[in-house]
Each structure stands twice: as structure tokens, then as C-alpha cells.
Amino acid sequence: MKEILRIAVVSDLHAYDTLQDGEARPSHLCTTSPEDQPTLHPIAGLLDLIDKDGLRADALLCCGDLGDKSRPAGIKYAWERLHLIKAGLKADDLFVTSGNHDLDSRYIHSDDAKGVLQSLTPKYPLADENLTNKYWSRNYVVLTQDQYRIVLLNSSAYHGTRNEEFAHGRVSIRTVEALKTELETLEKTSHRDLNILLCHHHPLKYADIGDPDYSDMEGAARLVDALGSGDYGHWIIIHGHRHQPRVTYATGPATAPVVFSAGSLTAVLYPELQLLARNQFYIIEFPLDEIKTLGLGLIGTFQSWDWVLGLGWRRANRDSGLPAYGGFGNRHILSMLDKIEAVINSRGEPWTLDWADVATEVPGLKFLLPTDLETLIKRLKTDKQLNVLRDDNGQPAQVGRKKS
């Protein structure tokens, strides 16, 4: 039996209770909305999806922004709902980090920017008081699990301490150096092939939305370089904040981290983003045995679901931001062309094979980024005269060529 680690990912809930005069509704998650209609309430709908489809995860990760504009009622409500989702998934752990909307950096509700988070029950972000204290004092905490290592990074650590700091994230040189020192020590006694860094702000700038992107994490280049050095195992960075789903690789060497940008679970998307993304929920699977044997570095697959008001949660499609199914980690796209052609040629007739059968014989195929998969499909047609047929979700279903 294959050894697989399965994690669920949510981000940017932006829960709220009341609105100011003229204020637009920030999300689909209001604390006073009825929770008995799964097609109208996104958390009720998600719990219904989890139950009906038997979805399971070893851990639930949340990238922050539980509430909107640091509303205490919204934060408390979202924190409680995260624990319900964890229970529904039968997950062992809930890992969360702080978003800019979780810190009362403008002192709207109190004079303590962290006060609401630090008074939550169960304790936030971790039940262990010593680890929680380290998260707040050192701006990160490292947790070494049986199968993986995870770092919770507080990229909102300086919100409420500096003017206009709320406009972006930050990781200081001190924090990066302290993290490197700790990881170096841990590597000597507890190496992990799979390592996760969970944060709110994005470490890479976005360039495909009209407005300039100034809200990324300052100091992230040092952090990404450290994680991508190869000195501390393979890494994936999972973040939220921009509400724009995507998966890519950080710049740098072949060991550069995978970067998984989670779309918002329940926020109302701003107009520039509505044509590029949907509200999404994810489950990521890491095949631990294949990470060891394939020699591709950190590899994995993911599933995505979209929230559609009135319909509930549905499998994502090609236009959702992230598709219903996808992968990451295989950075050798061109080598797949000859391997796929060899599988087709070895079968003779019939000339068309199921994509799943081809993926079984070409193990790295399912670990291509969605963007790399689209490039591969184009190159199969132009270079190998092989056509790919898609299913209703836009995923590859069959591949083959016409008889000569």
C-alpha cells in the first residue's frame, strides 16, 4: 500500500457579523446566517461535501484571515467552524497562521492588535502554550511530525507596530536566520523529505491582475532562498491573501520550493479577480514513498472544489483558478513527450488509450503543474501528432492518434 500524507487547505474566510452603512458584504460567511442549507451556507455545504464524499485528511491547514477587518465575532465564528471542518475530515491536526485581517492593526475594536486571537478557545494557534508563546514571540514555530515537518510563519507579525505595516507582509532577517539555525539543528536528528511552510502573505509578486501588487511579504527572498537551498529537505510554501489560486515554483535552483497559493474559501472576490478565480477548497496528497523513489524532489497532487451559491460545492473546472485535479513537482516536462509516445506505440491498436493508463506507465505525468500539463498537451499534438480528449471537468481523459 502506498504511503500518502493528505492535507486539506482553506484560506481567507473573512467572516463578519454586521456591516457599516454602505459597506459591501465582504464574504459569503456571516455569523448570523442559517446553517441548515448546504447550498446557501459555504461551511454547511463543505461539511455536507466532506460527509457525502467521505473526504479525509491527516491535517487541516488555514492560511489566515479568519474574520474580516479584525471583527472579533467573525474571527471567533471562523475559528469554531475550522474545528468543525477538522472533525468532519477526521484530521489529527489543525494548523493555522495569522492574516492581516486577523490583527486589529488599525485599533478599530481594541488597543491590543493580537488580543482577539490570543483569547480564542481552543488556544490559538496551537493547544501547546509553549509553542503558542514561541509563535508570538519569535514569529514562527517549527513542528516535526512523524511524516513531515511544518513551519507556521506569522507574516503579519509587525501589524499594529508600524505605520502602514498592514499593507503588506514581512519576515525579518532575524526570523529567517533563527529559522535556518533551528532547521539545521533538526536536520541532524530528524530529517524529513516533506516540509511545509504555512504563511498568509505571498512570497512571490503577482503580475496578471491590473492593480500593482505591493502586498507581498517583504524579506521573502531570503526565506525562499533558504528553503530552496536543499540543506533542509524539500519544501512547499502554502499561502493565501491574494485570493488567487495557483501553484508554481519559486525562482532559484531545481530545489526551489513549490508555492501553493490557496484561493479564498468564502470571501466575495473583487471584480478584477472574478474572471480568474472562484472560492475554493483543496485536498493535497503527498506520495511519501514516490518522493523517496522517483528522484523528482517534492511531488504531489491536489483536488479542488468551487463554491457556487445555490448549488453548493462542485468540482472545479479549468477556469476556476486551480482545476479539479492537478499536480506539482515534476519539472521535466519535455521528457514526458517521448515516454507517452512510447506507451502509445507499444500498445498498437487501439490507437487511443485512457489517460489514467498512460499515467500509470509514466509515473511523473500526474505531477506536472497545470500550466505545464497544458504545454505538454500542445506539444503532444504538434511534436507527436497525439491528440488529448478531455472530460467534463476539462481534465485529460484519453490520448491517441488517428489511424494513418
C-alpha positions in Angstrom: 0.0 0.0 0.0 1.3 3.4 -0.9 2.2 5.8 1.9 0.3 9.1 1.4 0.1 12.2 3.5 -3.2 14.0 2.9 -3.8 17.6 3.9 -6.8 19.9 3.5 -6.3 23.6 2.8 -8.6 26.6 3.4 -7.8 30.3 3.4 -9.3 33.8 3.8 -12.7 33.1 5.3 -13.4 36.8 6.0 -16.3 36.0 8.4 -18.3 39.0 9.5 -21.3 39.8 11.7 -22.5 43.4 11.0 -21.9 45.9 8.2 -21.4 49.6 8.4 -23.6 51.9 6.4 -22.8 51.5 2.8 -20.2 48.7 3.4 -20.3 45.9 0.8 -20.7 42.3 2.0 -17.1 41.0 2.4 -17.8 37.3 2.2 -20.4 34.6 2.0 -19.8 33.8 5.6 -22.0 35.8 8.0 -22.2 34.8 11.7 -26.0 35.2 11.7 -26.8 33.2 8.5 -28.8 30.0 8.9 -26.6 26.9 8.7 -29.2 24.4 7.7 -29.0 24.8 3.9 -25.8 23.4 2.4 -26.4 25.1 -1.0 -26.6 28.5 0.6 -24.1 28.4 3.5 -20.5 27.5 2.5 -19.4 25.9 5.7 -22.6 23.9 6.0 -22.1 22.9 2.4 -18.4 22.0 2.9 -19.4 19.8 5.9 -22.0 18.2 3.7 -19.5 17.6 0.9 -17.0 16.1 3.4 -19.7 13.7 4.7 -21.2 12.6 1.4 -17.9 12.1 -0.4 -16.1 10.6 2.6 -13.3 13.2 2.4 -10.5 12.6 4.9 -7.2 14.4 5.7 -4.4 13.9 8.2 -4.3 17.7 8.9 -6.3 20.8 8.1 -4.3 23.9 7.2 -5.7 27.5 7.2 -3.6 30.4 5.8 -5.3 33.1 7.8 -7.9 35.9 7.6 -10.5 34.1 9.7 -12.5 37.3 10.1 -12.9 40.4 8.0 -11.3 43.7 9.2 -10.5 42.1 12.6 -14.1 41.7 13.6 -14.0 39.8 16.9 -17.3 37.9 16.2 -16.1 36.9 12.8 -12.8 35.6 14.0 -14.4 33.6 16.8 -17.0 32.2 14.5 -14.5 31.1 11.8 -12.2 29.6 14.5 -15.1 27.4 15.8 -16.0 26.4 12.2 -12.4 25.4 11.4 -12.6 22.9 14.3 -15.9 21.5 12.9 -14.2 21.1 9.5 -11.3 19.3 11.2 -13.6 17.0 12.9 -15.5 16.3 9.7 -12.3 15.4 7.9 -11.2 13.2 10.9 -8.0 15.1 10.9 -5.4 14.8 13.6 -4.2 18.4 13.5 -5.3 21.9 12.7 -2.6 24.3 11.7 -3.3 28.0 11.2 -1.4 31.2 10.8 -2.4 34.9 11.1 -3.6 37.1 8.3 -3.7 40.8 8.0 -7.4 40.8 8.8 -6.9 38.8 11.9 -4.8 41.6 13.6 -6.5 44.7 14.8 -3.7 46.8 13.4 -5.9 49.9 13.0 -7.1 49.6 16.6 -10.8 49.6 15.5 -12.1 47.2 18.2 -9.4 47.5 20.9 -5.9 48.8 21.7 -4.5 45.2 21.5 -3.9 44.1 17.9 -3.4 40.5 18.9 -5.9 40.4 21.7 -8.8 38.6 20.0 -6.6 35.8 18.6 -4.8 35.3 21.9 -8.2 35.0 23.8 -9.7 32.3 21.5 -10.8 28.9 22.8 -9.3 26.4 21.9 -6.0 28.2 22.2 -4.7 29.9 19.0 -2.8 28.9 17.0 -1.8 25.7 18.9 -3.0 24.0 22.1 0.5 23.8 23.5 1.1 27.0 25.4 4.9 26.9 25.0 4.6 26.5 21.2 2.0 29.2 21.0 4.2 31.6 23.0 7.1 30.9 20.6 4.8 31.7 17.6 4.0 35.1 19.1 7.5 35.9 20.4 9.7 34.6 17.6 7.1 35.0 14.7 7.3 31.3 13.8 7.2 27.8 15.2 8.5 24.5 13.8 6.6 21.3 14.4 8.2 18.0 13.4 5.6 15.3 12.8 6.1 11.6 12.1 5.9 12.0 8.3 6.7 15.7 7.7 7.8 19.0 9.2 5.7 22.1 9.2 6.6 25.7 10.0 3.9 28.2 11.0 5.2 31.6 10.0 3.5 34.8 11.2 3.9 37.1 8.2 1.6 39.6 9.9 3.9 39.8 13.0 4.6 43.5 12.7 1.0 44.6 12.0 0.0 47.1 14.7 3.6 48.1 15.4 4.5 50.3 12.4 2.6 52.8 10.3 1.1 51.3 7.1 2.6 47.9 8.0 -0.9 46.4 7.5 -0.4 47.0 3.7 2.0 44.1 3.3 3.6 41.1 5.0 7.1 40.8 6.4 9.6 38.3 7.5 12.7 39.8 9.2 16.3 38.9 8.7 16.4 37.8 12.3 13.4 35.5 11.8 15.0 33.9 8.7 18.3 33.4 10.4 16.7 31.9 13.5 14.6 29.5 11.4 17.7 28.4 9.4 19.6 27.7 12.7 16.7 25.7 14.1 16.2 23.7 10.8 20.0 23.0 10.7 19.9 21.6 14.2 16.7 19.5 13.4 18.2 18.1 10.2 21.0 16.4 12.3 18.5 14.3 14.2 15.1 14.3 12.4 15.4 14.7 8.6 12.1 15.0 6.8 11.7 14.6 3.0 8.5 16.6 3.1 8.5 20.1 4.7 5.7 22.7 4.7 5.8 26.4 5.4 2.4 27.9 6.1 2.0 31.6 5.9 -0.5 34.2 4.9 1.2 36.6 2.6 2.6 35.5 -0.8 6.4 35.3 -1.2 6.2 36.0 -5.0 4.7 39.0 -6.6 1.6 38.6 -8.9 1.7 40.3 -12.3 -1.5 39.2 -14.0 -4.1 41.4 -12.3 -4.5 45.0 -13.3 -3.6 46.6 -9.9 0.1 46.7 -8.8 1.0 44.1 -6.3 2.6 45.8 -3.2 1.2 43.4 -0.6 3.7 40.6 -0.8 5.9 39.5 2.1 8.9 41.8 2.5 12.1 39.9 3.2 10.6 36.7 1.5 13.5 36.4 -1.0 15.9 35.4 1.9 13.3 33.0 3.2 12.8 31.4 -0.2 16.5 31.1 -0.9 17.0 29.4 2.5 14.2 26.9 1.9 15.3 26.3 -1.7 19.0 25.7 -0.8 18.4 21.9 -0.4 20.0 22.0 3.0 16.7 21.4 4.9 14.9 18.9 2.7 12.2 19.6 0.1 9.7 22.4 0.7 6.3 23.6 -0.3 5.1 27.1 0.7 1.3 27.3 1.2 -0.2 30.8 1.5 -3.3 32.8 1.0 -4.0 36.6 1.0 -4.4 37.3 -2.7 -7.5 35.1 -3.1 -5.9 34.0 -6.4 -5.5 30.2 -6.7 -2.3 29.0 -8.4 0.6 26.6 -8.0 4.1 27.3 -9.3 7.7 27.1 -8.4 9.8 29.8 -6.7 12.7 31.2 -8.6 16.1 29.7 -7.9 17.7 26.3 -8.3 16.0 23.0 -9.1 15.4 22.6 -5.3 13.4 25.9 -5.2 10.2 25.4 -3.2 6.8 24.6 -4.6 4.4 27.6 -4.0 0.8 26.8 -3.5 -1.5 29.9 -3.4 -4.8 29.0 -1.9 -7.9 30.8 -3.2 -10.3 32.2 -0.7 -12.8 29.8 0.9 -15.6 32.3 1.3 -14.7 35.9 0.5 -16.6 37.9 -2.1 -14.0 38.2 -4.8 -13.2 41.7 -6.1 -14.2 42.4 -9.8 -10.7 42.1 -11.3 -10.4 38.5 -9.9 -13.9 37.2 -10.7 -13.0 36.2 -14.2 -9.8 34.4 -13.0 -10.9 32.5 -9.9 -13.6 31.0 -7.7 -13.9 30.4 -4.0 -12.1 27.1 -3.5 -11.4 24.2 -1.1 -8.4 21.9 -1.5 -7.0 18.5 -0.6 -3.3 17.9 -1.3 -1.8 14.5 -1.4 1.9 13.8 -1.0 3.0 10.3 -2.0 5.8 9.8 0.5 7.1 6.6 -1.0 7.4 8.1 -4.5 9.1 11.2 -3.1 11.8 8.9 -2.0 12.0 6.7 -5.1 11.3 8.9 -8.2 14.1 11.4 -7.6 11.9 14.3 -8.7 12.1 16.2 -5.4 8.9 17.2 -3.7 5.9 15.9 -5.7 2.2 15.8 -5.0 -1.3 16.0 -6.4 -4.3 18.1 -5.4 -8.1 18.2 -5.8 -10.1 21.4 -5.9 -13.8 22.3 -5.3 -15.6 25.5 -6.2 -18.3 27.2 -4.1 -21.4 28.1 -6.2 -24.1 29.9 -4.3 -27.4 28.0 -4.7 -25.6 24.8 -5.9 -23.0 24.2 -3.1 -19.6 22.8 -3.6 -18.7 21.4 -7.0 -15.6 20.0 -8.7 -13.6 22.9 -10.1 -13.0 23.4 -13.8 -10.2 24.8 -16.0 -11.4 28.4 -15.4 -11.7 28.2 -11.6 -8.1 29.3 -10.8 -7.0 25.7 -10.0 -8.6 22.8 -11.8 -10.4 19.8 -10.3 -7.3 17.8 -10.3 -3.6 18.7 -10.7 -0.1 18.1 -9.6 3.3 19.6 -8.9 6.9 18.6 -8.6 7.9 17.2 -12.0 9.9 19.9 -13.6 10.9 17.7 -16.6 8.1 18.3 -19.0 9.8 17.6 -22.3 11.0 14.1 -21.2 7.3 13.2 -20.9 6.7 13.5 -24.7 8.8 10.6 -25.7 7.6 8.4 -22.8 4.0 9.0 -23.7 4.6 8.3 -27.4 6.4 5.1 -26.4 3.4 3.9 -24.4 1.1 4.6 -27.3 3.4 2.8 -29.8 3.8 -0.2 -27.6 0.1 -0.9 -27.5 -0.5 -1.0 -31.2 -4.3 -0.9 -31.8 -6.4 0.5 -30.3 -4.8 3.9 -31.1 -6.4 5.7 -28.2 -5.6 5.0 -24.5 -7.1 6.2 -21.3 -5.0 9.0 -19.8 -5.1 7.2 -16.4 -3.5 4.1 -18.0 -0.8 6.2 -19.6 -0.1 8.0 -16.3 0.3 4.6 -14.6 3.1 3.7 -17.0 4.6 7.2 -17.0 4.8 7.9 -13.2 5.9 11.5 -13.4 2.9 12.5 -15.6 0.5 13.2 -12.8 3.0 15.5 -11.0 3.1 18.2 -13.7 1.9 21.7 -12.9 -1.5 22.5 -14.5 0.3 25.1 -16.7 3.0 22.5 -17.7 0.3 19.9 -18.4 -1.3 22.4 -20.9 2.1 22.9 -22.5 2.6 19.1 -22.7 -0.8 18.6 -24.4 0.0 21.2 -27.0 3.4 19.7 -27.7 1.9 16.2 -27.9 -0.2 17.5 -30.8 2.5 19.5 -32.6 5.5 17.2 -32.0 4.0 13.8 -31.8 0.6 14.1 -33.6 -1.1 12.8 -30.5 -4.5 14.3 -29.5 -5.8 14.5 -26.0 -9.6 14.3 -25.2 -10.9 16.0 -22.1 -13.6 15.0 -19.6 -16.4 17.3 -18.3 -14.0 19.0 -15.8 -11.5 19.8 -18.6 -9.1 17.1 -17.4 -7.3 14.8 -19.9 -9.3 11.6 -20.4 -7.8 9.9 -23.4 -4.8 10.3 -25.7 -4.1 8.8 -29.1 -3.7 9.4 -32.8 -5.8 8.8 -35.9 -5.0 5.8 -38.0 -2.8 6.6 -40.9 
